Amino acid sequence: MHATFQPMDVCATFHTDFLRSGRPALSVFPCTHRRDSFVTLPLRKLLGPAGFFLAGAAVAAAVYAVSLREGLDTLQRTAQARLAQSNDRFLGQVTRFQQLVNSLARHPQIGAVAAGKSKDDISDLMLTFALASGAGDVFLVNHDGVIIASSDYRGAETPGRVGRSVASSDYIQAALDGGLGWSHGLEELVEPRMLYFARAVFGEDGPVIGSVVVSVSVAALEFEWSFGLEPVAYFDQAGVIFVTNRPDLALQRDPSLTLPRARRVQFPTDGLPEIFDYRSTQLFGHRIWRDIDSDVLPDAALVLARYIPRIELQAAIFQDIRPVQERAFLFALLSSALVGLIGLGVWVTNLRRRALAERLLAEEAANEQLEARVDARTQELRETQKQLIAAGRLSALGEMSAGISHELNQPLAAMQNFAENGKKLIEKGRTEQASENFDRLREQVDRVGRIIRSLRAFARKEEQEIRAIDISEAVDRALAISDIRLRRNGVEVERHGFGEPVTVSAGQVRLEQVLVNILGNAIDALADSDVRKITFDLQKMGNRAHLSIRDTGPGIEAPDQVFEPFYSTKDPGSSNGMGLGLSISHGIIGSFSGTLACRNTKGGGAEFEIELPLVETVP
Ligand code: ADP
């Protein structure tokens, strides 16, 4: 059988109250809500980083564009300066040969030969000029355009140019017309690229009788240039690179640069190689050639071109734009990194802020929960305390009423006896004895009155009554209440320090209740003792009163537990075994700003000590 797992949306919940609830910390369950609400949350979280990413990209693009534009502007200015330098240098060389041809046209020997007055061989003279100036050849053309003397003439057998007609060349025509002839062309001899400078030779009486021509090798001129500069090329009217500082570019032809008037080009250009591939574009108003397929030029270059009318060539300089691009890219990268850093900073701060807020919220919620629980618990405890006090009072009241009813029965029976005897004595006329009987009767009435007073004291509502009371009076009353039990159990009571009133701040009935409870416990503890004695000791120490109640019983089993509610070593079936008496007593004494403590004495019995604030009494 194959188990098939269907894809479904799954939601997960973390239970933060795992420890309390005992449920697993992570629940996974199929989502019942719409799918889009499930994806909205991560999307929303991504918006911030995406925004910063976009901002970073935008800043980077802007910085790149501005930096590139500035860089290209600077590059253009550099190109202008370099091209001007290059042109000056080239035109300087051209001027040199123009001056040479001017001088030669006025040379008397050359003039004489041109006029036919001299048959001298002037080829050596011309060679001397050629060598001295760096020119290729110097030759003399007669009025018909035929070369009649040349620096390459080596006698009749190797005449060189002599005898050739150059009448068709327009620079010769220009010279024969009286102007300065200038042309460039290819020669199949030593160096193919040549510049020609021609100047008319005038006869003595004025008319043009011929012309002197100086040919110059372009390569020889280029040789004088330094190679290290940016590539420069001079295009002629046919778009042929005729002069350049990169020999590899020479004679490459760019048909797109052909000028409409290709008058000066004296050589066939069809056979020349086409220029390298490139793509001409415009960027921020600059002409950029891209994808240049040449070993001697950069891949992408800013091209600045200027037409030079004097030599009828177009000069172009190629400036590599790669450093400008790299600089712009670096700036863009730095700025985007900066934006990224700022974004990261903001993001991290945000995350921390959110985490802090969440933690504060969680802490707040936990605090509120805790406070609510503490409140509820305090309330419960108050209730329990009230109930315990009430229960304690009831039990004390029960105990007391048992004692009181027993106590009342005795004087009532005695009163009945005294009354009956008194009646009989009066009937017998023994009035004196009858009077004594009535005195005894009054004593019994007093005793009943005392007992009832104690009862009334317990019945009083007492919460409000913390006042100055005499502690020895409270002990008296407690002893009176416990009198029957004391006597029935044969317990002897001793009191020390009760000479004068010791006034403390307390509630009378509640203090008596505490004392009755301590006395009751002591009487219980003495049940099996041979010596049955309870000792009260009252002392003033500083601003506190100390009342100690010691017994000669077996001592307390666990002194540190007796104030705990429901701690009791007594038989649970007995009316005393509730284990509440001391815990309530402890609370009562505490409510008077006093303390109740216990310990076992050296003799082995138990000792309870009540400490209460003294009240200053005016003597
Ligand atoms: P109960 O009297 O109902 O037991 P109490 O709170 O009054 O409750 O007393 C708690 C316990 O303290 C007693 O069960 C007993 O073990 C111990 N105790 C109190 N007084 C004495 C005493 N004088 N001698 C020995 N043990 C005592």
Boltz pocket constraint, residues with backbone or C-beta under 6 A from the ligand:
constraints:
  - pocket:
      binder: B
      contacts: [[A, 517], [A, 518], [A, 521], [A, 522], [A, 525], [A, 551], [A, 553], [A, 554], [A, 555], [A, 556], [A, 557], [A, 562], [A, 564], [A, 567], [A, 568], [A, 569], [A, 570], [A, 576], [A, 577], [A, 578], [A, 579], [A, 580], [A, 581], [A, 582], [A, 583], [A, 606]]
      max_distance: 6.0
